[in-house]
Amino acid sequence: MEYRFLGRSGLRVSELCFGVMSFNDQEEWSHIAMTSQPEVNNLVDMAIDKGINIFDTADIYAGGRSEEMLGEALKGRRDKYLIATKFGFRMDNEGPNGVGLSRKRIVEACEASLQRLQTDYIDLYQIHSYDFITPIEETLQALNQLIEQGKVRYIGCSNFTGWQLMKAMATSDKYGYERLISLQAYYSLLGRDLEFELVPVCQDQEIGIMVWSPLHGGVLTGKYHFSDEWPDGTRIQEPDDQTPYDREQGEDVLRVVKEIAEQREVSLAQVSLNYLLRKQGVSTVVIGARNEKQLKDNLETVEWKLSAEEVGKLDKVSAPYKPYPHWYFDIFRKEEMDLHRYN
């Protein structure tokens, strides 16, 4: 397992992060997964044995049970590992202040997560989604206060657009608040939209990218194809439940992934994860697992590396349509290169 710096911080994280949304023992969340505490303890031990040092969860996952079960699994060794959690969505508070990124909501959410995780501090506290109502100044000031109090070590965000991320960074610089060091975002061979705006912003601002849903909810494991009848018992109930994608292109992507997997004698999941570990700006890829078999296979991703030629094949087959003004930039760059050659 390799370790990478998370953004411009001095915090080093394993290239694979264990995302524990599947930690749940409540029927209400059984569509995600059902795991007992002993099973959770075993999965955490497996991840640690392979070198994972960061675990990602959120207060909303399983209504808080994910945090509770992770906290129990790390009891007695919590200081040796990094806990990343998220906040912002509504929990059990149905009142008008039970959702969003107000100072009141952030302070209360942090205290509740600390209690569930059985810890005095959170290593990486992440905004789960942008709040279009609360001023970003209020949100960042509240997070800065939590850092000053020692309840939070670092802050990050998830599911931001490019302009939202830049606004947050500019606000922190203006008022002297702690800067966001990470962006947790969707990125996979079936969805490379991140590369147009967010990857350049993250590189410019030295923000580490944490990838969520790198297997597109299991589609890139090759368990089923887009043209087949969608199976029962999957977390994503319909093909378009998570993110939209080009079905025809998706079949082509799976074909190339399968070819590489067979040549390498590895799983399709490992090829898909390995690809993301080769991409610019990625600090860690968040993997999930319902059982030992899934986790073991995902962890073996770090035991080999795709060649430049293989990455090139995957780049080509998964290339996304370029929206304006990105296609215009390509024309401009070509003309600029032609001019340099002429000169």
N, C-alpha and C positions, 0 to 999 in steps of 0.2 A: 504494500500500500504506500503510495506517495502522499506527501502532505504539501498543500499549497497555501500561500497567504490569501486571506479573505480580503480582497480589495487592497486598499492602501494601509490597512491595519497590520499590526505585528502578529495577529491571530492566525495560527496555522491549523488548517482543517484537512481531514482525510479527503482524498479525491472522490470517494463515495461517502455519502451521508445516509444514515438509516432514517427514513421517514416512517413514522409510527402511527399513521392514521388508522392502520388496521388493528391497533391495540384496542379491543372492545369486547365486553362481555354482556352487552345489553341487546335485547331483542330489537329494540327500536332502530339500532344501527347495524343490524345483522346483514343488510345488503352490502355493507362494506367488508365486514369480516366478523368472525367470532373467535376470540382467543381467551384462554384462561390465563391467570397470572403465572402459573408454572410454565406455560408455553411462551409467554412474553419473556420471562426470565431467561429461558433457554435461547430464544432468538437474540436477545441483547448480548448474551454471553458469546454466541457464535459471531456476531458482528465485531465485538471487542477482540476476540481471538484473531480475527483477520486484519485488525489494525484500524477499524473505524473508531474515530474519536468524537464524532458529532452526531447527535440525534435531533431530528426535527419533528415538531408536533404543533398543535394549535389548541387554544382553549375550546374552540367549537367542535373539535374532533370527538365524536362519541359523547357529546355533551359534557366534556371534561374528563371522561374516563381514560382517554388516551394519555393525558398528562398524569393522572393518578397512577396508572399502571406503569408508566415509564419511571416515575419517581420511586415507586416501590422496587422496580428492577435495579435501579442505580443506588439504592440505599446502602450506605457504608462505603461507597466509592465514588460518590457524586463529584468530588473535587477533581477527579482524574479525567473527567469527560465533559464535553461541551453540550449544553442543552440550548436548543433554539426553539422558541415557540412564537406564536402569532396571536394577534388580537384584532378586534374591530367589528366582527359580526355579532349579532344578537345572541345572548346566551339565555338564561332563564328569566331575566328581567324584562318584562313586557312594557315597562314604562317608556316615556319619551327619551330618557337618557340612557337606555339600555343598549344602545347601538352607536357606532360611529367612533370618532377620534377626538372627542372633547377631553379636556383635562380631567373632568370627573370620571368619565368612562375609562380612560387610560389608567388612572391611579387605582381604581377599583378592580379593573381587569388584571393588573399586575399583581395586586395583593392576593387575588383569588388563585392565579396561576402559581404563585410562590407556595401557597398552602397545598394545592393539589400535587405539586412536584416535590414537596417535602424538602425545600431548599431555601436558602437565604438570598440567593441571587440567580438571575437568568443571564446566561452568557450572551445570547443574541436575541433581542426582543424585536419582533418584526411587525410592521403595519401590514395587515392582511390584504387590505384593499384601500384605494384612495377614497377620501371623504370629500364630496363636492360641496358640502355645507360648512363644515368647521374650518376656520382659517388655518392654514398650514403652520402659521407662526405659533398658534396655541398648541397644536399637536407636538411640534418639535420642542417647544419650551417645556412641555410636560415630560417628554422623554429625556430631555437634558437634565431635568430635576431628578428623575429616577436614577440616572447615572451618577449624579452628584451624591445621592443618598446611598449608593453602593448596591442598589437593588437590581440594577442592570449594568452589564459590562459594555456591550456594544448594541447598536441599533441598525435595523435594516428595514426593507419594505418588500412587498410582493404585489404583482399585478398592476404596476404603474405603467403609464405611457411615457414616452420620451420627454414630453414637455412637463409632465407632473414630476418626474424624477429631477429634471434640471431646476424646476421651481423649488423643490425641497432643498437641493444642494445650495442654490443661491441664497435661500432664506437662512440656512445654517451659517453660511459664510458671512452674511450681513449682520447677524446678531451674535455671532460667536458661539453658536450651539454645536454640540457634537454632530459630526457628519454621519450620514448613512454609509455603512461599509459594504452592504450587500443588497442585491436584488434577486428575489426568488421569482422565477418566471417559467412559463411553459416553453419548452423547446424540444423538438424531436425531429426525426427524419420525415415525419408527416406534417410538420409545422415549423418552418424556419423563419417565420415573420420577425422574430427577435433580431435578426441580423440587419434589418433595414435601419432602425432607429436606436433600439435599446443597447445593442452590442457596442456601437460607436460611442454612445453616451457613457456607458459603463467604462469603456477603455479611456475615454477622455477624462472622466472624473475619478478614475481608479476605484471603481466599485466592483466587487466580486459577484459573479453570477452563480446562483444556486438554481439548478435545473429541476423543475417539478414535472411529473408525468413524462419522463423520457421515453417510456414505452407506449405512450398514448393509451393509457388505461389497459394495457395488455395486448393491444392489436399487434404491436411489433414483436411479440413473442412468437407469432405465427400460429397461434392456436386456432385462428379462423381467418377467413378472407372476407373482404368487403362484398364480394359477389355472392357469398353463401348466406343462408338464412342465419340471422343473428342468434347466437345460442342463449339459453336460459342460464341464470345463475351468475351472470357477469355483473361487475360493478357498474359498467356503462350499459344501460339497458338497450339503447339504440345506437347505431353508428355515429349519429350526429349529436349525441348527448353532451360530449365534452367540448370538442372544438371542430369547426368545419374543416374539411379537407377534400382534395380532389380524389375521388374514388379510383378513377382510371390510373392516375399517377401513383396512387397508393399501391395498387397491384404491381406496378413496375418496380416500385421501391422494395416491396417484399421479395420480389423475384431476385433482385440483386443481393439483398441481405441474405437470402437463402443460399445463393451461389457461394458467397464468401464464407458463410457458416459451414457449409459442407466441405469446402476446401480447407478450412482451418480446423475442422472437427470440433466446433464449438456451437453454442446455441444461437438462435436468431437474436435473443435478448442481449447476449453478450456483444454481438456485432453492433447492435443499435446503441448500447450504452458506451461502448468503446469509441464509437464515432463522435459522440458528444464530448468525451474526454480529450479529443484531439482539436476541438474548436476553440477559437480565440475568446478570451475573456471568462471562460468557465473555471470557477474555483472548485466546485464540487457538484456532483450529480446525485440527486436525492432518489434513492431506491426504496421500494416498499416490498413487503413480503407477507403472505398469509401463513406460510409454513416453512419448515426447514429446507425443503427441496428448492423452493423459489429463492430463498435467501442465499443458499449455497451457490446456486448457479449465478446469481447476480454478483456475488462477491468474487467469483473466479474471473470476472471481467478484467481485473487489474493484473492478472498473471500474463497477459500478452498485449500486443499493440498492433493496430491496423497499420499497414504500410501506407506510404504516401499515394501509391497507385490505387489502393483500395479506397482510401478516403476520397480520391478524385472521382472514382466510379460512383460512389454514394452521393457526392456533391452534385454530380451531373444529373443523376436520375431523380434526385429530390429537389432540384432547383425550383424555388418558388417564383410565381409571377411577380414581376417588379412593378409596384404602383408608382404613379407620379409623385415626386419628381425623380425617382431613382433611375427610371429608364432614360430620362433626359440627361442625368449625370453621366450615364454610360456613353451617350452620344458625345457629350462635351469632352469627356476624357479621351475618347478615340480621336477627336479632332485635335485635341491638345497634343497627344502623342504623335500624330501625323505631322503637326507643326514642328515639334522638336526634331523629328527625323529629317524634315526638310532643311531645318537650320543646321 
